[in-house]
Amino acid sequence: MFLHTHPYAPFLFESATKLIVGTLPPPRFTTGDFKKGDVDFCYGSRDGQLWPILDKIFDLNLKFENSDLAVTQRKAFLKQRKIGICDIVASAQREKIDASDLGMRNIELRNILGFLHDYPNIDTLLFTGGNSKNGPEYFFRKHLKEWGVKLKVISDRVPRIHEFILPPREDMVLKNSASRMVRTVSLTAPSGAANRAVGSLDEYKQMKIQNPKFNTLDFRVLQYQDFF
C-alpha cells in the first residue's frame, strides 16, 4: 500500500481572494520522480492543463520545465492575481500507484474552512473538478457536512456555481465576528482524463463543428477565463 501524501503546503497569503482547490498531484510528485517537463509546484504535471490554460489566457510565457524559474513564474502570477492554492486532500492510501481519484483510500482531508477563517479575504473557491466520487467538490461537500453547512445552488450548468455561509469559528464567536458568503465554482477538470467528458458535451461539439481546429484545451480556456 502506497501512502500518497500531498507534497506541497497550501500556497496562501493575506491578500488572496480566490482559492484553487483540487485533490492530489500524481504520486511521482510525492516521491520526487519527476518526468521531463514537470514543474516542482502545484499542478506542475506535464500532463495537466491548468498552467497551459492560464498561460494561454494571460499570455504568461511560462516555462514548462523543472527549474526554479518555472516555479517563481507561477508564484508571481498567483500573487499578482490574488489566487491561492489549497488542495483538499492531505493524504490517501493507494493499492495501485497512479493518479486516479477513485483509487484513493483512507483519505485525510485538509481543513479548508479553517483556512478560510485564517484568510478572510478569500471569497471564491475554484474546484478543479466536480462532484463525481473523490473529486474536489465531492470532498468539500463532506467537509461542509461536518460543520453543518450546506451549499446553495446558484447555477446548475457546468461550471456549476454554489454559495455557502462560512460560520464564525468558535474562538471568534465571542468577538462578534460576522459570517461571510463564499462562492464555489466547479470547473471542468484540467486533466487529460477529463477530455472524454469534455468531448461529449453538446456545447463543445457545436464549437467543434464551427471550428474543426477547436480542441479541449480551447474549451477550458473559454470556461476558465470567466473566473480567473
LUMLUMMAR-534082 format. One line per field, with one value per residue: residue number from 1; x, y, z of N, C-alpha, C, O, CB in turn. Coordinates in steps of 0.001 Angstrom, whole numbers, plus 500000, padded with zeros to 6 digits. Glycine has a CB too. Example, Ala and Ser with C-alpha at 12.3 -4.5 7.8 and 13.67 -1.06 7.14 Angstrom:
<sites>
resi	[1_2]
n.X	[513190_512850]
n.Y	[494310_497750]
n.Z	[507800_507080]
ca.X	[512300_513670]
ca.Y	[495500_498940]
ca.Z	[507800_507140]
c.X	[513200_512900]
c.Y	[496700_500030]
c.Z	[507800_507870]
o.X	[514236_513409]
o.Y	[496681_501138]
o.Z	[508465_508039]
cb.X	[511308_514084]
cb.Y	[495527_499402]
cb.Z	[509046_505725]
</sites>
This chain:
<sites>
resi	[1_2_3_4_5_6_7_8_9_10_11_12_13_14_15_16_17_18_19_20_21_22_23_24_25_26_27_28_29_30_31_32_33_34_35_36_37_38_39_40_41_42_43_44_45_46_47_48_49_50_51_52_53_54_55_56_57_58_59_60_61_62_63_64_65_66_67_68_69_70_71_72_73_74_75_76_77_78_79_80_81_82_83_84_85_86_87_88_89_90_91_92_93_94_95_96_97_98_99_100_101_102_103_104_105_106_107_108_109_110_111_112_113_114_115_116_117_118_119_120_121_122_123_124_125_126_127_128_129_130_131_132_133_134_135_136_137_138_139_140_141_142_143_144_145_146_147_148_149_150_151_152_153_154_155_156_157_158_159_160_161_162_163_164_165_166_167_168_169_170_171_172_173_174_175_176_177_178_179_180_181_182_183_184_185_186_187_188_189_190_191_192_193_194_195_196_197_198_199_200_201_202_203_204_205_206_207_208_209_210_211_212_213_214_215_216_217_218_219_220_221_222_223_224_225_226_227_228]
n.X	[500849_500625_501412_500110_501024_500356_502612_503008_502730_499835_499426_499207_498280_497946_496488_495025_492159_490874_490727_492262_491197_491971_492663_494971_498358_499998_501432_504243_505111_505150_507084_509231_510072_510331_509096_510408_509654_507881_506926_508093_505892_502594_500085_501870_502293_503349_501398_499105_496655_496136_498089_498918_496423_496061_498340_497737_495451_496401_498710_501366_503862_505099_507567_507924_509245_511493_512521_513826_513056_510667_508951_509035_507858_505205_504400_504626_502682_500332_500306_500096_497556_496081_495471_495224_496353_495038_494837_492408_492879_494926_496310_496344_495760_496967_496428_497227_499720_498951_497399_494699_491654_489628_491044_491912_492174_491259_491250_492558_491470_492178_491626_489721_487816_488864_491159_489890_488897_491289_492233_490674_490005_489420_486962_486064_486051_487754_487119_488949_487490_484499_481558_481801_482615_485143_486131_487114_484904_483151_484543_484627_481976_481547_483238_481964_479635_480445_480609_478043_477103_475638_475641_474367_472620_473543_473984_473294_474478_477353_480296_479368_477925_477965_476965_477856_477408_479955_480432_481196_484285_484665_486278_485961_483418_482898_483959_482171_482336_481441_479525_480359_479748_480668_481655_481528_483035_482744_484877_485501_487551_491094_492518_493971_492443_489865_489189_487583_485053_484684_484645_482199_480296_477543_477835_480562_480743_479278_480869_483111_482176_481771_484381_486785_489386_489222_489794_489958_491458_491139_488436_488387_489860_488065_486121_487477_488489_486544_486537_489026]
n.Y	[498803_502144_505199_508120_511201_514718_516726_519463_522361_524368_527119_530122_533494_536768_538622_537107_536367_534399_530828_527999_524697_521397_517860_515698_515830_513840_510685_510695_513198_513201_511287_512364_511621_512984_513718_514661_517960_518298_520498_521474_522121_523122_521646_520992_518906_517596_516553_517758_520418_522874_524988_525390_526338_528736_530038_530522_532133_534439_535076_534374_533341_531075_528867_525441_523314_521624_523737_526461_528927_528383_527746_530152_531910_531018_531387_534166_535013_534031_535518_538096_537991_537444_534827_531863_528483_525502_522366_519859_517302_515823_513450_510057_506532_504144_501269_500776_502506_505291_508209_508313_509571_507932_505807_506360_505687_505549_508350_511477_514644_518130_520997_523017_525013_526026_527290_529255_530823_531759_533299_535861_537334_535717_534863_533167_529840_527786_524926_522282_520362_518341_517080_514365_511079_511268_513604_517127_518853_516948_515989_518384_518850_516797_517710_520135_519090_518096_520393_521203_522722_523813_523725_526191_526209_528154_528212_525523_524660_523468_525359_524448_526549_527458_528682_529343_529942_530898_529933_531676_530987_529044_530308_532852_533676_534998_537401_538609_538097_538360_536192_535050_535173_532724_531809_529001_527455_524942_523808_522370_519588_520043_517953_515296_513019_513930_514707_513132_513448_516158_516161_514981_516836_518799_521500_521725_520108_521579_523866_522675_521865_524332_525237_523274_523040_523592_522619_520544_521923_524582_524821_524714_527007_529036_528609_528875_531487_533231_533141_533400]
n.Z	[500000_499081_500576_499803_500094_500220_498488_498721_500713_501517_499304_500338_501147_502602_500991_499229_497278_495908_495746_494566_494428_494503_494378_494717_493530_490927_492067_491629_492251_494953_495505_494199_491698_489045_485720_482508_481770_483821_486508_489612_491485_492564_490569_488601_486815_483723_482174_482948_482588_483728_484065_481328_480390_481874_481045_478410_478626_479949_478635_479596_479046_480208_481645_481050_482713_484957_486967_488985_488002_486618_488737_490193_488355_488353_491028_491210_489389_490641_493020_492009_490842_493031_493886_495622_496437_497595_497909_498714_499727_502091_502448_501201_500813_498478_496502_493929_492275_491010_489499_489846_491065_492035_492995_495521_499027_502532_503206_504130_504874_504274_506350_504980_505570_507897_506897_505418_507442_508457_506398_505584_503293_501180_498927_497000_495865_493667_492227_490849_489301_489611_491275_491157_492434_494863_493817_493954_494642_495668_497948_499350_499951_501812_503788_504484_505567_508002_509432_509505_507371_504311_500702_498504_495503_492764_490033_487942_485695_483915_484197_487455_489947_493325_496573_499980_503478_505497_508688_511785_513437_516439_518376_517573_518030_520420_519832_518265_515533_512156_509996_506662_503119_500782_497551_495333_492523_490228_488111_484853_484986_484754_483440_481502_481608_481762_479253_477594_478715_478247_475462_475011_475559_474505_473976_473467_471168_469313_469054_467974_465500_464285_464252_463219_464213_466843_470189_473232_475101_474264_474827_477627_478184_477408_479326_481818_481802_482595_485320_486438]
ca.X	[500000_501410_500859_500229_500893_500476_503996_503095_501912_498945_500028_498251_498838_496905_495662_494337_490699_490390_491500_492154_491085_491948_492819_496393_499137_500395_502343_505662_505451_505425_508341_510296_510493_509720_509302_510827_508518_507187_507355_508002_504963_501194_499580_503036_502435_503425_500169_498000_496348_495822_499038_498755_495215_496334_499369_497067_494535_497107_499931_502379_505152_505628_508494_507403_510471_511768_513508_513395_512397_509293_508205_508953_506870_503867_504099_504463_501372_499292_500256_499600_496123_495477_494932_495948_496102_494982_494137_491655_493363_496249_496954_495468_496466_496682_496936_497904_500363_498579_496821_493246_490942_488857_491952_492302_491539_491656_491583_492594_491204_492620_490549_489585_487087_489815_491985_489054_488876_492609_492458_489314_489732_489022_485509_485736_486803_487747_487363_489449_486719_483148_481031_481948_483233_486533_486515_487247_483607_482645_485179_484269_480634_481720_483865_480928_478672_480990_480370_476620_476934_475168_475825_473169_472844_473378_473850_473500_475168_478812_480750_478338_478254_477234_477379_477582_477748_481019_480116_482368_484993_484247_487030_485611_482046_482901_484398_481089_482786_480320_479644_480516_479336_481752_481157_482335_482882_483262_485363_485849_488888_492157_493310_493756_491397_488557_488969_486448_483826_484566_484276_480808_479402_476913_478421_481866_480507_478838_482038_483997_481590_482036_485828_487371_490650_488891_490104_489507_492165_490450_487156_488652_490276_486848_485431_488270_488807_485484_486649_490382]
ca.Y	[500000_503371_506370_509256_512445_515909_517216_520924_523084_525327_528378_531098_534782_537601_539341_536169_536457_533164_529664_526816_523510_520115_516713_515386_515683_512445_510166_510978_514458_512844_510536_513145_511007_513851_513492_515848_518840_518556_521643_521088_523050_522724_521466_521045_517744_517906_516056_518586_521529_524140_526047_525750_527151_530075_530615_530992_533228_535646_535268_534422_532859_530235_527775_524126_522578_521514_524768_527484_529981_527964_527882_531581_532497_530646_532058_535602_535173_533811_536654_539253_537818_537195_533475_530867_527081_524622_521122_519425_516023_515861_512165_508923_505298_503581_499934_500967_503820_506118_509495_508221_509974_506799_504851_506797_505036_506093_509725_512527_515929_519375_521815_524185_526069_526639_528219_530408_531681_532379_534230_536382_537995_534721_534800_532245_528591_527289_523495_521738_519143_518474_516323_512923_510495_511621_514869_518187_519287_515817_516024_519616_518651_516004_518623_521053_518336_518005_521687_521503_523776_523298_524547_526683_526231_529423_527787_524080_524376_523408_525027_524696_527580_527375_529591_528893_530909_530426_530331_532124_529987_529088_531298_534180_533988_535990_538680_539057_538009_538116_535148_535644_534348_532250_531194_527918_527223_523616_523866_521118_519214_520320_516728_514555_512030_514570_515108_512391_514096_517426_515851_514537_517956_519359_522823_521501_519565_522673_524698_521890_521908_525668_525373_521936_523097_523813_521416_520542_522994_525823_524835_525077_528415_529845_528439_529346_532919_533977_533001_533701]
ca.Z	[500000_498953_501248_498892_500847_499377_498619_498827_501683_500854_498873_500844_501549_503187_500021_498332_497228_495302_496170_493720_495281_493811_495278_494901_492293_490710_493099_491378_492897_496347_495560_493584_490428_488038_484303_481768_481524_485079_487311_491021_492134_492432_489201_487727_485937_482287_481566_483395_481685_484405_483722_479916_480252_482399_480179_477195_478971_480390_477843_480649_478557_481275_481381_481427_482999_486394_487272_489942_487250_486339_489992_490503_487442_488781_492292_490941_488763_491634_493939_491267_490620_494362_493833_496401_496104_498762_497586_499886_500251_502717_502162_500886_500522_497156_496181_492653_492293_489870_489896_489815_492282_492530_493619_496865_500171_503845_502813_505153_504238_504898_506915_504106_506261_508823_506122_505070_508629_508621_505282_505449_502012_500181_498749_495909_495736_492295_492244_489586_489125_490121_492403_490982_493627_495162_493203_494958_495166_496441_499268_500049_500498_503022_504746_504949_506373_509355_510056_509431_506372_503026_499515_497830_494053_492043_488639_487847_484432_484015_485543_488466_490926_494585_497635_501344_504514_506373_510062_512541_514210_517836_519147_517076_518399_521492_519274_517378_514148_511249_508989_505338_501990_499927_496316_494783_491093_489886_486738_484194_485453_483782_483294_480268_481844_481607_477860_477025_479196_477521_474087_474931_475831_473308_473741_472819_469827_468448_468775_467114_464155_463762_464052_463359_464951_468249_470966_474626_475808_473906_475546_479019_478207_477381_480601_482946_481762_483282_486771_486890]
c.X	[500888_500702_501157_499969_501066_501863_504110_502184_500965_499687_499023_498964_497680_495971_494875_492820_490074_491303_491213_492173_490974_492083_494301_497098_499514_501419_503812_506084_505723_506776_509514_510813_509871_510022_509799_509600_507663_507756_507100_507182_503547_500760_500707_503224_502443_502163_498952_497820_496096_496776_499050_497520_495488_497388_498736_496147_495296_498406_501144_503777_505848_506643_507841_508597_510669_512896_512947_512642_510933_508418_507992_507912_505447_503474_503855_503094_500262_499174_499706_498088_495364_494772_495822_495632_496096_494175_493538_492161_494769_497022_495905_496344_496024_497234_497725_498475_500055_497882_495303_492631_490188_489734_492365_491494_492040_492135_491530_492463_491843_491395_490419_488854_487981_490719_491179_488924_490195_492890_491108_489004_489277_487505_485082_486647_486642_488123_487850_488808_485389_482819_481057_482749_484723_487050_486553_485919_482988_483224_484774_482876_480700_482297_482818_479939_479137_480730_478889_476296_476512_475480_474470_473471_472578_473193_474174_474096_476664_479424_479724_478835_477352_477710_477108_477999_478789_480708_481365_482988_484608_484979_486760_484217_481998_483316_483347_481524_481614_480608_479850_480141_480561_481133_482090_482010_483529_483610_485518_487296_489940_493088_493017_492623_490007_488249_487784_485131_483597_484068_482829_479809_478844_477530_479762_481675_480112_480012_482995_483482_481903_483510_486492_488696_490444_489125_489692_490232_491492_489135_487358_489088_489050_486103_486180_488444_487746_485677_488040_490737]
c.Y	[501251_504518_507595_510535_513640_516521_518714_521458_524004_526611_529480_532365_535731_538233_538431_536323_535204_532021_528502_525587_522261_518982_516459_515404_514223_511989_510508_512312_514247_512149_511306_512570_511760_513377_514785_516690_519082_519813_521290_522108_522534_522710_521473_519862_518168_517457_516887_519810_522858_525250_526373_526612_528586_530795_531219_532174_534531_535922_535396_534029_532001_529218_526473_523188_522541_522476_525749_528601_529640_528114_529348_532273_532240_531342_533553_535874_535064_534994_537903_539194_537518_535843_532544_529472_526285_523386_520530_518118_516183_514576_511111_507699_504770_502164_499991_502375_504560_507370_509479_508671_508800_505775_505213_506072_505703_507537_510682_513876_517080_520171_523108_525328_526772_527639_529453_531364_532443_533433_534831_537098_537016_534627_533819_531024_528079_525807_523025_520368_519292_517560_514821_512367_510800_512815_515963_518692_518198_515835_517267_519514_517821_516867_519575_520345_518223_519288_522058_522614_523144_524280_524953_526807_527632_529146_526313_523673_524330_524683_525408_525695_527417_528485_528935_529988_530281_530877_530818_530958_530127_530159_532722_534615_535091_537366_539265_539085_537637_536931_535816_534639_533991_531539_530066_527753_525873_523587_522463_520794_519460_519123_516061_513558_512606_514935_514397_513029_515417_517166_515437_515661_518530_520712_522700_521024_520663_523584_524001_521891_523253_525886_524026_521909_523313_522523_521577_521597_524335_525949_525260_526533_529323_529778_529107_530853_533767_534013_533312_535169]
c.Z	[500000_499670_500398_499685_499918_499570_498876_499930_500924_500502_499192_501279_501849_502155_499083_498429_496624_495727_495228_494621_494412_494809_495574_493552_492100_491749_492875_491992_494383_496464_494958_492276_489258_486618_483659_481437_482748_485734_488766_491805_491897_490967_488168_486805_484469_481555_481959_482516_482392_483987_482232_479669_480689_481553_478932_477487_479203_479638_478767_480174_479618_480759_481852_481567_484505_486754_488295_489224_486994_487576_490335_489633_487943_490086_492085_490318_489796_492593_493249_491099_491913_494406_494665_495902_497399_498400_498859_500488_500811_502428_501854_500657_499167_497058_494876_492622_490998_490404_489928_491140_492884_493237_495031_497939_501454_503706_503997_504459_505000_505364_506110_504815_507285_508113_505708_506251_508767_507553_504869_504146_500934_500115_497660_495958_494315_492324_490873_489342_489843_491276_492164_492165_493701_494369_494267_495519_496045_497857_500054_500646_501784_504138_505330_505873_507812_510141_510069_508451_505049_501898_498944_496341_493502_490560_488555_486503_484662_483443_486609_489512_492148_495511_498987_502313_505428_507798_510783_513301_515683_518630_518668_517525_519447_521002_518322_515913_513242_510341_507635_504255_501152_498729_495890_493305_490763_488402_486155_484535_484377_483586_481969_480398_481624_480161_477219_477442_478471_476102_473921_475157_474529_472948_473022_471377_468850_468078_467830_465674_463498_463453_464284_464127_466455_469034_472433_475465_475526_474680_476996_479139_478253_478714_481747_482971_482459_484795_487315_486661]
o.X	[501790_499529_502299_498817_501826_502253_505190_501028_501262_500475_498104_500111_496559_494776_494133_492265_488880_492481_490068_493051_490003_491668_494825_496506_499364_502188_504565_507270_506446_507525_510669_511869_508994_511039_509625_508622_506808_508924_506004_507692_503342_501036_500527_504214_501638_501886_497883_498731_495866_496336_499182_497555_495186_497328_499142_496067_494895_499121_501860_504767_507035_506589_507269_508909_510080_514062_511731_511693_510059_507274_506894_507166_504603_502351_502974_502426_499357_498070_498945_497408_494144_493646_497028_494760_497025_492956_494095_491894_495685_498229_494733_497528_494871_498360_498759_497765_500797_497788_494681_493036_490110_489226_493093_490290_493096_493267_490569_493246_492024_490293_490937_489238_487856_491015_491715_488849_490214_493685_490479_487847_488799_486844_483888_487865_485523_489301_487233_489496_485177_483654_480404_483479_485462_488260_486071_485804_482367_482492_484599_482625_479985_481887_482789_479463_478325_480642_478520_475341_476978_475569_473538_474458_471523_472353_475219_474209_477193_479106_479267_480002_476138_478723_476232_478831_478534_480720_482476_482284_484260_484378_487251_483870_481170_483064_483588_481137_480876_481751_479555_480209_481388_480195_483304_480860_484723_482748_485652_488173_489718_494309_491946_491920_489068_487157_487068_484205_482467_483182_482279_478607_479583_477722_480062_482368_480556_480133_483619_484275_482252_483860_486743_489087_491391_488705_489147_489672_491295_488766_486595_488722_489001_485530_485584_488536_488021_485052_488211_491846]
o.Y	[501384_504784_508042_510903_513583_516806_519197_521056_524385_527125_529739_532322_535510_538369_538920_536401_534963_532216_528068_525446_522091_519115_516952_515035_513431_512803_510603_512540_515028_512393_510942_512977_511241_512737_515871_516183_519968_520149_520852_522842_521609_523648_521897_519806_518996_517920_516738_520194_523870_526332_527546_527517_529534_532012_532282_533111_535590_536873_536396_534350_532179_528775_526424_522394_523335_522091_525856_529162_530495_528558_529744_533126_533137_531827_534134_536845_535898_535418_538668_540215_537355_535721_532455_529287_526378_523369_520682_517849_516617_514606_511255_507821_504925_501892_499339_503336_504468_507567_510536_508210_508676_504955_504457_505866_506334_507879_510686_514208_517013_520027_524154_526489_527977_528707_530560_532579_533615_534348_534364_537443_537438_534348_533648_531154_527953_525465_523335_519358_520248_517288_514072_513110_510616_513018_515748_518936_518505_515713_517212_520036_518112_516759_519794_520930_518251_519266_523112_523365_522058_525490_524149_527433_528217_529763_525882_522484_525060_525058_526549_525684_527258_529137_528078_530840_529255_532074_530419_530053_531222_530841_533685_535790_535998_538373_540275_539973_536696_536682_537000_533426_534851_530756_530163_527893_525684_523368_521488_521645_519129_519277_516240_513276_511866_515424_514978_513144_515757_517862_515525_515470_518724_521028_523457_521486_520676_524017_524641_521914_523316_526615_523659_520860_523223_521451_522609_522106_525135_527034_526067_527214_530266_530768_529821_531444_534895_534822_533470_535594]
o.Z	[500828_499408_500292_499915_498951_500702_499213_500056_499792_501296_498415_501726_501392_502417_498230_499525_496800_496025_495098_495473_493676_495960_496573_492538_493031_492260_493844_492230_495000_497409_495179_491792_488567_486350_484213_480886_482739_485540_489115_492651_491112_490220_487026_486076_484043_480449_481367_481783_481730_483599_481885_478836_479964_481373_478461_476692_478720_479951_478727_480831_479891_479612_482941_480680_485237_486835_488454_489774_487134_487480_490724_490115_487951_490226_492718_490673_489832_492933_493841_491200_491894_494888_494432_495054_498202_498569_499946_501659_500112_502192_502201_500344_498763_497476_494735_492918_490020_491616_490027_492207_494106_494003_495676_497791_501469_504046_504765_503569_506216_504836_506503_504671_507503_508650_505652_506067_509144_507769_503920_503904_499882_501116_497413_496076_493817_492432_489853_489197_490589_492139_492891_492821_492734_494259_495378_496720_497062_498839_501271_501732_502743_505294_506541_506846_508737_511369_510586_508650_504704_502108_498906_495954_493745_489904_489042_486204_485501_482315_486661_489904_492023_495260_499109_502001_506059_508084_510433_513750_516126_519460_519257_517414_519376_521663_517660_515154_513537_509959_507469_504453_500850_498882_496066_492889_490993_487551_486895_484385_483212_483569_481389_479427_481332_479870_476404_476639_478121_475605_472824_474970_473564_471774_472100_470472_467702_466932_466983_464734_462319_462525_465432_464639_467236_468599_472825_476436_476440_475129_477527_480097_479042_479168_482553_484047_482867_485480_488524_486986]
cb.X	[499037_501640_501444_499234_501924_499361_504761_502731_502800_497740_500402_497448_499778_497536_496526_494738_490276_490332_491167_493310_489860_493064_492170_496575_500411_500971_502204_505945_504326_504312_508182_511422_510093_510206_507998_511595_507673_507308_506601_509408_505134_500295_498570_504227_501300_504659_499949_498212_495152_495873_500425_498672_494057_496801_500410_496267_493718_497406_499806_501970_506051_504493_509873_506364_511699_512144_513932_514610_513121_509263_508940_510317_507043_503775_505242_505589_501171_499572_501650_500275_495889_494474_494829_495607_497176_494360_495098_490213_493343_496120_497832_494570_496221_497281_495772_496937_501894_497655_497287_492816_489972_488116_493162_492119_491839_492770_490633_493916_489709_493486_490815_488838_485843_490660_492556_487663_488609_493694_493149_489048_490968_489633_484978_485859_486322_488733_486090_491009_487494_482198_479624_482649_483015_487414_485536_487991_482649_482986_486700_484347_479720_482631_485009_480188_478453_482494_481161_476111_478247_473660_476655_472703_471938_474597_474776_472186_474822_479363_482067_477921_478103_477421_476641_478324_476484_482413_479485_481986_486526_484466_488519_485693_481340_483821_485735_480606_483930_480025_478383_481957_478273_482727_481030_482090_483525_482227_486698_485638_488912_492967_493031_495019_491506_488488_490212_486483_483897_485928_485150_480564_480137_475395_478600_482701_479419_477730_482757_484120_480050_481564_486430_487584_491522_487419_491605_489717_493658_490184_486485_489722_491148_485932_485243_489612_488961_484134_486267_491387]
cb.Y	[500003_503724_506529_509127_512499_516948_516882_521578_523895_525647_528356_530513_535369_538677_540248_534720_537681_533284_529278_526762_523622_520040_515450_514007_516573_512270_508685_510986_515480_511938_509213_513274_509502_515283_512999_515457_518276_517340_522968_520948_524521_523667_522562_521185_516737_517236_514611_519007_521183_523960_525652_524495_526552_529989_529551_529854_532868_535540_536525_533524_534045_529518_528012_523583_523222_520045_525510_528061_530222_526512_527171_532247_531923_529138_531846_536115_534128_532534_536939_539337_536705_538315_532977_530989_526523_525350_520103_519276_514939_516073_511715_509219_504249_504469_498907_500725_503684_505332_510576_506793_511122_506138_504710_508314_503499_505222_510208_512458_516156_520217_522128_523802_525493_525565_527517_529945_530842_531312_533501_537300_538732_533337_536171_532951_527524_528108_522736_521625_517911_518232_516761_512587_508989_510444_515247_519336_519647_514486_515974_520814_517960_514793_519426_521666_516943_517714_522758_521871_524602_523017_523797_528054_525189_530360_528612_523352_525433_522163_525719_523378_529003_525984_530955_527559_531350_530956_529161_533254_530123_527746_531001_534203_532741_535550_538505_540444_536976_539363_534220_536136_535080_531301_532248_526594_528389_522500_524617_521206_517744_521530_515756_513842_511483_515810_514840_510913_514334_518174_514774_513448_519049_519508_523578_520464_518487_523488_525058_520442_521674_526712_526452_521344_524209_524293_521099_519161_523038_525875_523446_524160_528751_529383_526963_528696_533378_533370_531613_532804]
cb.Z	[501239_497461_502688_497686_501993_499713_497379_497489_502683_501747_497332_502008_500437_504008_499209_498661_496427_493749_497639_492662_496231_492762_494661_495591_492325_489297_493180_489868_492703_496905_494839_494533_490377_488218_483626_480472_480445_486033_486898_491637_491586_493238_488865_488538_486191_481659_481957_484827_480866_485921_484159_479070_481078_483863_479786_476558_480224_481848_476938_481775_478155_481978_482095_480366_482289_486789_485991_490705_485930_485844_491140_490315_486019_488946_493289_490004_487662_492413_494507_489898_489620_494721_492360_497884_495104_499994_496906_499524_499153_504237_503347_499626_501626_496041_496072_491452_492491_488871_488961_489496_491984_491390_492788_497007_500183_504483_501723_506001_504123_503907_508420_502819_506948_509501_504876_504613_509898_508583_504061_506550_501536_500508_498421_494540_496772_491384_492654_489603_489648_489042_492699_489617_493647_494899_492062_494366_494007_495739_499125_499102_499457_502752_504068_503757_505785_509305_509339_510782_506199_503082_498457_498425_493340_492272_487699_488066_483361_483274_485828_489146_490310_495250_497523_501660_505318_505907_510832_513518_514020_518481_519063_515559_518915_522602_518540_517797_514009_510410_508978_505134_501127_500709_495183_495552_490249_490235_486676_482645_485878_484228_484445_479861_483249_482464_477047_477466_480721_477489_473569_475932_476623_473521_475072_473617_469870_469139_470065_467640_464213_464746_465002_461999_464392_468404_470875_475239_475390_472382_475489_479613_476969_476248_480899_482925_480320_482960_487167_486174]
</sites>
